[in-house]
Amino acid sequence: MKIVILDRRTLGDDISVNCFKRFGEVTVYETTRMMDTTARIKNADIVITNKVIIDKEAIKKAANLKLICVAATGMNNIDIEYAKKRGIEVKNVESYSTHSVVQHTFSMLFYLLEKLRYYDMIVKGEVWSKSVIFTCLDRPFFEITGKRWGIIGLGEIGYEVAKIAKCFGCEVVYYSTSGKNSNIEFERLSLDELLKTSDIVSIHAPLNENTKNLLDYDKLSLLKTGAVLLNLGRGGIVNETALANIISEGKIMAGLDVLEKEPIRENNPLMYVQNSDNLLITPHIAWTSIEARKRLIKGIYNNIRQFLQKDGTL
């Protein structure tokens, strides 16, 4: 088997990919530009990709291609329909990052809510050392116990966030982006009602026709003053220009791990918000705990092993 890894760098240098050598000859590319994809997978039997797009034209010229392994859960970067027509299997890895994303959700919340950037800076900047009292009450924060936490997208990750939020004493409600979720453990609300009444709103939904630009300026304006909005779903669900305006108006705090275009562009309005202490952006790292990436590699390994066993090659 000829195995090609197209974007090794997205897996991290601290995680080994040597396990794939068991299955054959492995060619590793740290990154792959779109113009290079076709040539690099032309002779491959198995391709591993995280975010490199494999479209119809690239698949057409890959005469030996049998399996595409996506080093992620989402598979929107693959032309799945054409791959199916060609008899090429496409496999993703589910659930590997759930614990990591849930942990990052709460990390972002507490960083924003408790004004940790400000308090860390006044200590290290020696402001506190000149204080006449033992504490600092400059930036008040609220407890989440007794507050309403609204979840947009109560899938596996959203549900885990809901359970932990409940342990903190939150009242948890949710909005189903598909309209099909009927979880009875938590109250289901309309989107408007959730936004109007929640103190914390976290997004854990995929990007699709139901969620694209779901939170525009009108929807964001429904949020309570002082509310915290967290997006750990996909960029494009929240209109970034509208969000920049809402934050600049001083209405809400927001934590984003995903953006519509990644890496962030220099002209993104979120780069120029007023009240920037009320905005936290992390570079799509919620999924990247060491444990999650090890589970991801193991999942890809198992997908290849199972495919080759079924194929009779292994």
N, C-alpha and C positions, 0 to 999 in steps of 0.2 A: 504494500500500500504506500502511495505517495501522499503524505499529509502536509498541508500548507497552513501555517498560522499567519494571518494577515496583519494583525495589530497586537503583537506581543506586549507592547508597552502598556496597554490598557489593563493588563493583568497584574502588573507590579513586578519589579525585579526581585522582590523577597519571596515570590512564589515560584516554585519549580514547575517546568512543563516537561521534564525528562520522562515522565510516565508514558507519554505518547509514543516514545521510541519503541515500546513493546510491539506496536502495531505496524511499524514500517519506517520508511525514510521520512524524516521530519525536516521541512524547510521553514525557517522562522524569519519573518519580517517584523521589525519593530513597529513600523507604521506603513500604511499603503495609501497612496494617492489614488483617486478615482480613475485617473488615466492609466494607472499601472495594474489595476485589478485583473483585467482580462488576461494579460500576459502571465501574471503570477499564478492564476488558477488553471491555466490552459491544460496542463498535464496532470492535474491533481485528481486523486481518487476521493480524498476527504479534505474539506476546507473548514477551518475554524476561524470565525470572525466575531468580533464584538460589535463594532459600529461601522465597519467598512460595508458599503452598499454592494450587493451582488444582484445585478439586474438581469433582465432577459438577455441582453446582448452579451454579457459576460458568461452567462450559463450556456448560451448557444455554442460558444467556442470551446467549452470545457467538455470535450468528448468523453473523457473517462470519469467525470464527476458522478459520484454515487451518494454522497452524504455531505450536507452542510450542517455544521454544528455552530449554533449561535451561543456565544459566551455571555448570555444574558437571558432575561425572561421574554422581553419584547422582540418580535421578529419582523418589524415593519421595514427593516433594511434589506429584506430578501424578497424577490419576486416568487412568492410561494406557489402561486397558481401555475406559473410556467415551469417551475421546478417539478411540480406534481405531474404535469404533462410529460415531462422528460423522464419520469420515474425516479427522480432524485428525492431522497428523504431530507427533511429539514427538522432538526431537533434543537430545542432550547433547553434551559435548565430552570425549573420552577422552584420557588420557595427558598433558594439558597441565601437570599439577602434579607429575609424578613426581620430577623432579630437585629441586624445592623441598622436597617432603616428605622425601625421602631425606636431604637436607642438614640439615633440621631434626631428624631422628631423631638424627643424630650430634651436633648442637649440644646437644640435651637430655641425651644420654648423658654427654658430657664435662663439662658444667656440674655435673651431679650427682656424677659419679664422682670428679672432681678437686676437689670442694668449693670451687668457684670463688667462690661467694657469700661464704663465710667468709673466704677469703684476701684477696679484694678489700676486704672490710670492715675487716680488721685493719690493712691498709696505710693505707687512707684514714682510719681512726679513730686513726692514729698509734700503735697497739700495737706494730707492727713497728719503728717508729723508735726505740723504747726497748729493743729486744732487744740482747742481748750477743753474739749470733751472727748470721751473714749470711743464714740461711735460717729456715724455720719447719716443724716436723714435727708440729704439733698434730693435724692430721686426715689420717691416712694414706690413700692410694688405691692401687688395683691397676692394673696394665697389662692391656689387653684381649687382647694377644697371648697365645695359648695357652689362652684361656678359651673356654667354650662359649656361643655365641649362639643362642638359640632363637627362631624366627620363627613367629608364629601368623598364617597367611595368606600363602602364597608366591605371590601374584599378581605383577603387574608391579612394584609398589613394593617388596613384600617381597623379590622376586628381586634387585632392584637393591641393596637393603640387604645382602642375603646376599653379593653379589659384593664389595662394599666391605669388609664385615666380614671376609671371607676374606683380602682384601689386607692387613688389619691383623694377620693371623695367627690369627684366631678359627677355632674349629671350629664350623661352622654346621649346625644341625639345624632341622627344621620340623615343624609340625602342620598338616594340611589340614583346614580347617573344613568344607569340603564333602565331604571324603572321596574326592574325585575326582582331586586332584593327585598325580601319580606321578613328579615330577621326580627323576631318578636322580643328578643332580649333587650333591645334598645328602641326608643321611639323614632319612627320615621317621620320626617317633616318635609314640606316643600322647601325648595332652595331659598326662597325669599324669607320664609319664617326662620329657617336655620340661621341665615346671615343676620337677621334683625335681632335675634335673641341670644346668640352665643357670645361668650367672652373669649373663647379660643376656637378657631376654625382650622382644621388641618385637612389637606387634600392628599388622597391616596388613590387616585383614579388614573386610568390610562388616557392617552390622548386619542380621541376618535371624533366622529361626527357629532356625538352628544356632548362632548366636553370642550371642543375647540372654542376658545374665547368665551368660555362659560362665565368667567367673572370679568365683566367689562366695567366701565366707570359707574354705570347705574347700579349694578349689583354690588360693587365694592362700597358704594355710598350708603348701602343699607347697614353696613357693619357698625356696631357700637363704637363710640369714641373710646379709645384706649384698648380696643380688642386686638388680639394677636392672630395674624393669618400666617399659616405655614403651608408651603407647597413642596411636598415630597413625592408628587405624582409625576407629572410631565410639564415641561415648558410649553406654552401655548394655551394652557388651560386658563391662566391668568393673563389678561391684557397688560403688558408691561408698561406701556405709556400711561394707561389709566392708574396703575398701581403707583407709579412714580408720582403722579399728581396727588393721589390720596395721601401718600406718606408726606409729601411736601406740605400739604395742608395741615399736617400734624394730627390727623385723625386716628391712625392705627399704627401698629408695629407689624413688621412682616419678616419672615424667615424663608428664604428660597434656597433649595438645593438644586433646582432645575430651572433652565431658561429655554426660551424658544430657539435660540441659536447658541451653541456651545462650541468652543469657549465664548465668553461674553464678548460682544463687539464694542469697540471704543465709543461708538455713537449710541449705545444703549442708554435710554433715558434714566435707567436705574443708577447709572454711574454719576448722575448729577443731581440727585435728590437733595432737597433741604431736609433738615432733621435726620441726617444720615445715621445717627445713633439708633434710630428706630428701624433700621434695615440691616439685616444680616444675610449675606449671600455666601454660600459655600460652593465649591466647584464640582458639583455632582459627585459627592463622596459618600453619601449616606449608605450606599451599597458596599463600601470598600473595606470593611473590617477584615483583619487577617483571616479570621475564621470563615467569613462569608466567601472570600476569594478561594480559600482551600476547598470549601464545599462546591464552589463553581467548577474548579478543575476536576474534582472527583465526579461531578455530574457529567461533565463533557466526556471524561474517561469512560464512564459507565454507558453513555449513549453510543460511543464508538464500539465498545466491547459487545454490547447487545446487538448492534447492527451487524457486526462481523460474524457473530455467532448465528444470527438468523440467516445471514447470507451464505453461511457455510465456509467462510474464509478462515475463521478462527476455531 
